[in-house]
Amino acid sequence: MNVRRTWMAAAAVAVTAGLALTGCAGGGGQSGEDGGPVELEVWHNSTTGPGKQFWEDAAAAFTEENPDVTFKITAIQNEDMDGKLQTAVNSGDMPDVFMARGGGKLADIVDAGAVKDLTDLISDDARAAFGDAPFSAFTIEDKTYAVPMAVLPGGFFYSQDLFAQAGIDAPPTSIDELSDAVDKLKGAGIQPIALGAKAAWPAAHWYYFFALRACSQDTIENIAVTMDFSEPCWLEAAENLEEFAATEPFHEGFLTTDPQEGASSSAGLIANHQAAMELMGAWDVGVIASLTPDQQPLADLSWFPFPAVEGGEGDPTAMMGGVDGFSCAADSPSACEDFLNFLATEEQQEAYAVAYQTIPASADAQDAVEDPALQPLMEASSEAAYVVVWLDTLLGQNVGNALNTAVVEMLAGQGDAQSMVDAAAQAAARG
């Protein structure tokens, strides 16, 4: 049976409103299957600062309670994670604990038999407090394969100071207003929109959101099952992006810009007031803070949702984003699920939220979110008609990567709206 093909896309909808995740460490002192000491290998995606330190601290705290369990922790640059995981799946040499993005990408790993079914291994306390909704991005054929850590809806992070400098009184609520804001920023000598297109996926975010506004909820949620890009809304979204990109809203050199590495990255441009806004997920707050001159949160940072697009079938309040979670390799020891249940506790969720400057999956821990840039995002996600995972995550590695590459090619003048949709359809046909 091919799990990838039979997976129901509706299970990949990540409901961010009212998420609750609490729990307790599993049976305490769990070790290798023979009862002896065990070392857990952990792969995560925070290579610097408090995010990286979180994993060291969490591992130390777990080992203090479970002396037979030690850790080998590897920090992997976010853009490299999917490729390294695919290599590990192919070689059969998986880390015990690894980052999971859900959707079709996780379904591919499940199909390969490389990830543990956690359905009956998540603590009863966590299940009772959490409910089913938070696990939806990691649920495939009614089985759960990861524990959520953060909910990460997307939208625009922007500098209030630069908007004021350009005479923009309020965040745009329509594409026309967004285009007007771009013109005002250019007129004030400010680069309007930072874009780290070197990594492809940040550029593809633009197409995802235009598709979210052009396509109905049913079309979006079921694309991983139908793999049918013949619906007119997919081309409509591509044409809307093509038209917007023709106004040259992105910063100079965006095609060769990294999204998150260093002061010259797209996040770095926001952090240093070299560009006014960036379309990104909720993790951007922490990344931007790490790239300011004093490595502190950007004081004038705020957020607004992707604007409404006239004529589309999509609900203007619908959101797209990610749910970061962690999975266990299929052959990992029982200490793996014990560690994930430990990470699900309120204390660890609060620590994660502070370290990553993000929205924790646990509603009980969301009081730890203090950054003002995340407050409007949390409000919008609670009021959204629905929230769906990123389109490339929904589609899986092969189709998602083909779509992302095609978006960059179009922005580089090496393709057009039709060729972009054709690339996704052709990748889907190859299976």
Secondary structure, DSSP 8 states (H G I E B T S, - for coil): --HHHH--GGGGB---TT-------SSSS---TTSS-EEEEEEES--SHHHHHHHHHHHHHHHHH-TTEEEEEEE--HHHHHHHHHHHHHHT---SEEEE--HHHHHHHHHTT-B---TTTS-HHHHHHH-SGGGGGGEETTEE--EEEEEEEEEEEEEHHHHHHTT--S---BHHHHHHHHHHHHHTT---B---GGGSHHHHHHHHHHHHHHS-HHHHHHHHHH--TTSHHHHHHHHHHHHHHTT--B-TTGGG--SSSSTTSHHHHHHTTSSSEEEEETTHHHHHHHTSTTSS--TTEEEE---B-TT-SS-TT-EEEEEEEEEEBTT--THHHHHHHHHTSHHHHHHHHHHHTSEES-GGGGGG---GGGHHHHHHHHH-S-EEE-HHHHH-HHHHHHHHHHHHHHHTTS--HHHHHHHHHHHHHH-
